[in-house]
Amino acid sequence: MSVISLRLKEREMKRINELSKMIHKDKSTVARELIEYGWEFLMIKLYREGKLSLSTLATRLELSVSETLDLLAEFGIESPIGYDDYLKGFEVFK
């Protein structure tokens, strides 16, 4: 694991401290999780804006296409793949 030193604003530190207390995790873990959530959010935003393909999104999130579709559904983003296409893909996979 690498180490990085950051200068955080008072507001950012306050948020990390608050979240750390709320979810009973240490500040380093909270910071790493926030970075991961931020990465996911930005990648999904780029996908929604048409700047990433579904396969590129899946690769950047280190998920399968199926897992990525499930994640998109959690955020209310419609799948570009219809159910019939999904089933055809499943058949090809077999």
C-alpha positions in Angstrom: 0.0 0.0 0.0 1.3 3.4 -0.9 1.3 6.5 1.3 0.2 9.9 0.3 0.2 13.2 2.2 -2.6 15.6 1.6 -3.5 19.1 2.9 -7.2 19.1 3.6 -9.5 22.0 4.2 -11.2 22.3 7.6 -14.5 21.4 6.0 -13.1 18.2 4.4 -11.5 17.1 7.7 -14.7 17.8 9.5 -16.6 15.6 7.1 -14.1 12.8 7.4 -14.3 13.0 11.2 -18.0 13.1 11.2 -18.4 10.1 8.9 -15.7 8.2 10.9 -17.8 8.6 14.0 -21.1 7.8 12.3 -19.9 4.5 10.7 -17.4 3.6 13.4 -14.4 3.4 11.1 -11.0 5.0 11.4 -10.3 8.2 9.4 -7.9 6.5 6.9 -10.5 3.9 6.0 -13.2 6.6 5.6 -10.9 8.6 3.3 -10.1 5.6 1.2 -13.8 4.7 0.9 -14.6 8.3 -0.1 -12.0 8.2 -2.8 -13.4 4.9 -4.1 -17.0 6.3 -4.1 -15.8 9.4 -5.8 -14.1 7.4 -8.5 -17.3 5.3 -9.0 -19.4 8.5 -9.1 -17.2 10.2 -11.7 -17.0 7.1 -13.9 -20.8 6.7 -13.8 -21.3 10.4 -14.6 -18.9 10.1 -17.6 -20.8 7.0 -18.8 -24.2 8.8 -18.4 -22.8 11.7 -20.4 -21.8 9.3 -23.2 -18.1 9.8 -22.6 -17.5 6.2 -21.7 -18.8 3.0 -23.2 -20.3 0.3 -21.0 -17.3 -2.0 -21.4 -14.9 0.9 -20.5 -17.0 1.7 -17.5 -16.9 -1.9 -16.4 -13.1 -2.1 -16.9 -12.5 1.2 -14.9 -14.8 0.0 -12.1 -13.1 -3.4 -12.2 -16.5 -5.1 -12.5 -18.1 -7.5 -15.0 -20.5 -6.0 -17.5 -23.3 -7.7 -15.6 -22.2 -6.2 -12.3 -21.9 -2.8 -13.9 -25.4 -3.0 -15.3 -26.6 -3.9 -11.8 -24.8 -0.9 -10.3 -26.2 1.4 -13.0 -29.7 0.1 -12.1 -29.1 1.0 -8.4 -28.5 4.6 -9.5 -31.6 4.5 -11.8 -29.6 4.6 -15.0 -31.3 2.6 -17.7 -29.3 -0.2 -19.3 -28.4 0.3 -23.0 -28.8 -3.4 -23.4 -32.3 -4.8 -23.8 -33.3 -8.0 -22.0 -33.2 -10.0 -25.3 -29.7 -8.8 -26.0 -28.7 -9.8 -22.5 -30.1 -13.3 -23.0 -28.3 -13.6 -26.4 -25.1 -12.7 -24.7 -25.7 -15.3 -22.0 -26.2 -17.9 -24.8 -23.0 -16.9 -26.5 -21.1 -17.1 -23.2 -22.2 -20.7 -22.7 
